[in-house]
Amino acid sequence: MSDKLHPSVVEFKAFINKHPALIRNIRKNGRSWQEYYEQWALLGEEDSIWLEYKEKEEGSDTKEERSEKQDGNGTSERNKELFANLIKMTENMDLNKVQKQINSFNNTISIIQELIGQFQQTDTTSKPTEKNGFGWFKD
């Protein structure tokens, strides 16, 4: 393997090193570096997709200052930021994994319901035998 990298790869590495929030995001969501490299190569360094990572680093406003900012409709910047984060989280979700987890949870609930039903049946069947009126062990 050659020690020399393609110039675009070197540029991408420099871009990534300028944005540690992007590195954390890539590692957190488990997507490949190739995917981000392709976006960077197609869209460029100045595209709006990278703004979220720049804002996290350059954000000089404190949380209180951001929550006090209001737009014309009275919606706070913090609410906008929370909504944007929610949208980003849903973009990063693997819906197949979510569906598998839901199915697994549903199966677990079904098993628990069956067990509860079995215990209820054993309780109802054991009660009539206890009411046997012969008094076998009475003195």
The 8 nearest C-alpha neighbors of each residue, nearest first, counted from 0:
[[1, 2, 3, 4, 5, 8, 9, 6],
 [0, 2, 3, 4, 5, 6, 8, 9],
 [1, 3, 4, 0, 5, 9, 6, 8],
 [4, 2, 1, 5, 6, 0, 9, 8],
 [5, 3, 6, 8, 2, 9, 1, 7],
 [4, 6, 8, 7, 9, 3, 10, 2],
 [7, 5, 9, 8, 10, 4, 11, 3],
 [6, 8, 10, 9, 5, 11, 40, 4],
 [9, 7, 11, 5, 10, 6, 12, 4],
 [8, 10, 6, 12, 7, 11, 13, 4],
 [11, 9, 7, 13, 8, 12, 14, 6],
 [12, 10, 14, 8, 13, 9, 15, 7],
 [11, 13, 15, 9, 14, 10, 16, 8],
 [12, 14, 10, 16, 11, 15, 9, 17],
 [15, 13, 11, 17, 12, 16, 10, 18],
 [16, 14, 12, 18, 17, 13, 11, 22],
 [15, 17, 13, 18, 14, 12, 19, 22],
 [18, 16, 14, 15, 19, 13, 12, 53],
 [19, 17, 15, 20, 16, 21, 52, 53],
 [20, 18, 22, 21, 16, 23, 17, 15],
 [21, 19, 23, 18, 22, 52, 24, 55],
 [20, 22, 24, 19, 23, 18, 52, 25],
 [21, 23, 19, 25, 20, 24, 26, 15],
 [24, 22, 20, 26, 21, 25, 27, 19],
 [23, 25, 27, 21, 22, 26, 28, 20],
 [26, 24, 22, 27, 23, 28, 30, 29],
 [25, 27, 23, 29, 24, 28, 22, 30],
 [28, 26, 24, 25, 29, 23, 30, 22],
 [27, 29, 25, 30, 26, 24, 91, 92],
 [30, 28, 26, 27, 25, 31, 24, 32],
 [31, 29, 28, 25, 32, 34, 26, 27],
 [30, 32, 33, 34, 29, 35, 25, 26],
 [31, 33, 35, 34, 36, 30, 25, 37],
 [34, 32, 36, 31, 35, 37, 30, 38],
 [33, 35, 37, 32, 36, 31, 38, 30],
 [36, 34, 38, 32, 37, 33, 39, 31],
 [35, 37, 33, 39, 38, 34, 40, 32],
 [36, 38, 40, 34, 39, 35, 41, 33],
 [39, 37, 35, 41, 36, 40, 42, 34],
 [38, 40, 43, 36, 42, 37, 41, 35],
 [39, 41, 37, 38, 43, 42, 36, 7],
 [42, 40, 38, 39, 43, 37, 36, 44],
 [43, 41, 39, 38, 40, 46, 44, 45],
 [44, 42, 39, 45, 40, 46, 41, 38],
 [43, 45, 46, 39, 42, 49, 14, 40],
 [46, 44, 43, 47, 49, 42, 50, 48],
 [45, 47, 48, 44, 43, 42, 49, 50],
 [46, 48, 50, 49, 45, 51, 44, 42],
 [49, 47, 46, 50, 51, 45, 52, 42],
 [48, 50, 47, 51, 52, 46, 53, 45],
 [51, 49, 53, 47, 52, 48, 54, 46],
 [50, 52, 54, 53, 49, 55, 48, 47],
 [53, 51, 55, 50, 20, 54, 49, 21],
 [52, 54, 50, 56, 55, 51, 57, 49],
 [55, 53, 57, 58, 51, 56, 52, 50],
 [54, 56, 52, 53, 58, 57, 51, 20],
 [55, 57, 53, 54, 58, 52, 20, 18],
 [56, 58, 54, 55, 59, 53, 52, 60],
 [59, 57, 54, 55, 60, 56, 61, 53],
 [58, 60, 57, 61, 56, 54, 55, 62],
 [61, 59, 58, 64, 65, 62, 63, 57],
 [60, 62, 64, 63, 65, 59, 58, 66],
 [63, 61, 65, 64, 66, 60, 77, 67],
 [62, 64, 66, 61, 65, 67, 60, 68],
 [65, 63, 67, 61, 62, 66, 60, 68],
 [64, 66, 62, 68, 67, 63, 76, 77],
 [67, 65, 77, 63, 64, 68, 75, 76],
 [66, 68, 64, 65, 63, 69, 75, 76],
 [69, 67, 65, 66, 75, 76, 64, 70],
 [68, 70, 75, 73, 74, 76, 67, 71],
 [71, 69, 73, 72, 74, 75, 68, 76],
 [70, 72, 73, 69, 74, 75, 68, 76],
 [73, 71, 70, 74, 69, 75, 76, 68],
 [74, 72, 69, 70, 71, 75, 68, 76],
 [75, 73, 72, 69, 70, 76, 78, 79],
 [76, 74, 69, 77, 78, 68, 66, 73],
 [75, 77, 79, 78, 68, 65, 66, 80],
 [76, 78, 80, 66, 75, 79, 65, 81],
 [79, 77, 81, 75, 80, 76, 82, 74],
 [80, 78, 76, 82, 77, 81, 83, 75],
 [79, 81, 77, 83, 78, 82, 76, 84],
 [82, 80, 78, 84, 83, 79, 77, 85],
 [81, 83, 85, 79, 84, 80, 78, 86],
 [82, 84, 80, 86, 85, 81, 79, 87],
 [85, 83, 87, 81, 82, 86, 88, 80],
 [86, 84, 82, 88, 83, 87, 81, 89],
 [85, 87, 83, 89, 84, 88, 82, 90],
 [88, 86, 84, 90, 85, 89, 83, 91],
 [89, 87, 85, 91, 90, 86, 84, 92],
 [88, 90, 92, 86, 91, 87, 85, 93],
 [91, 89, 87, 88, 92, 86, 93, 85],
 [90, 92, 88, 89, 87, 93, 28, 30],
 [93, 91, 89, 90, 94, 88, 97, 96],
 [92, 94, 96, 95, 97, 91, 90, 89],
 [93, 95, 97, 96, 92, 98, 99, 89],
 [94, 96, 98, 97, 93, 99, 100, 92],
 [97, 95, 99, 94, 98, 93, 100, 92],
 [96, 98, 94, 100, 95, 99, 101, 93],
 [97, 99, 101, 95, 96, 100, 94, 102],
 [100, 98, 96, 102, 101, 97, 103, 95],
 [101, 99, 103, 97, 102, 98, 104, 96],
 [100, 102, 104, 98, 103, 99, 105, 97],
 [103, 101, 105, 99, 104, 100, 106, 98],
 [102, 104, 100, 106, 105, 101, 99, 107],
 [103, 105, 101, 107, 102, 106, 100, 108],
 [104, 106, 102, 108, 103, 107, 101, 109],
 [107, 105, 109, 103, 108, 104, 102, 110],
 [106, 108, 104, 110, 109, 105, 103, 111],
 [107, 109, 111, 105, 106, 110, 112, 104],
 [110, 108, 106, 112, 107, 111, 113, 105],
 [111, 109, 113, 107, 112, 108, 114, 106],
 [110, 112, 114, 108, 113, 109, 115, 107],
 [111, 113, 109, 115, 110, 114, 116, 108],
 [114, 112, 116, 110, 111, 115, 117, 109],
 [115, 113, 117, 111, 116, 112, 110, 118],
 [114, 116, 112, 118, 117, 113, 119, 111],
 [115, 117, 113, 119, 114, 118, 112, 120],
 [118, 116, 114, 120, 119, 115, 113, 121],
 [119, 117, 115, 121, 120, 116, 114, 122],
 [118, 120, 116, 122, 117, 121, 115, 123],
 [121, 119, 117, 123, 122, 118, 124, 116],
 [120, 122, 124, 118, 119, 123, 125, 117],
 [121, 123, 119, 125, 120, 124, 118, 126],
 [124, 122, 120, 121, 126, 125, 119, 127],
 [125, 123, 121, 122, 126, 120, 127, 128],
 [124, 126, 122, 128, 123, 127, 121, 129],
 [125, 127, 129, 128, 123, 124, 122, 130],
 [128, 126, 130, 129, 125, 124, 131, 123],
 [129, 127, 130, 126, 125, 131, 124, 132],
 [128, 130, 126, 127, 131, 125, 132, 124],
 [131, 129, 127, 128, 132, 126, 133, 125],
 [130, 132, 129, 128, 133, 127, 134, 135],
 [133, 131, 134, 130, 135, 129, 128, 127],
 [134, 132, 135, 131, 136, 130, 137, 129],
 [135, 133, 137, 132, 136, 131, 138, 130],
 [134, 136, 133, 137, 132, 138, 131, 129],
 [137, 135, 134, 138, 133, 132, 131, 129],
 [136, 138, 134, 135, 133, 132, 131, 130],
 [137, 136, 135, 134, 133, 132, 131, 130]]
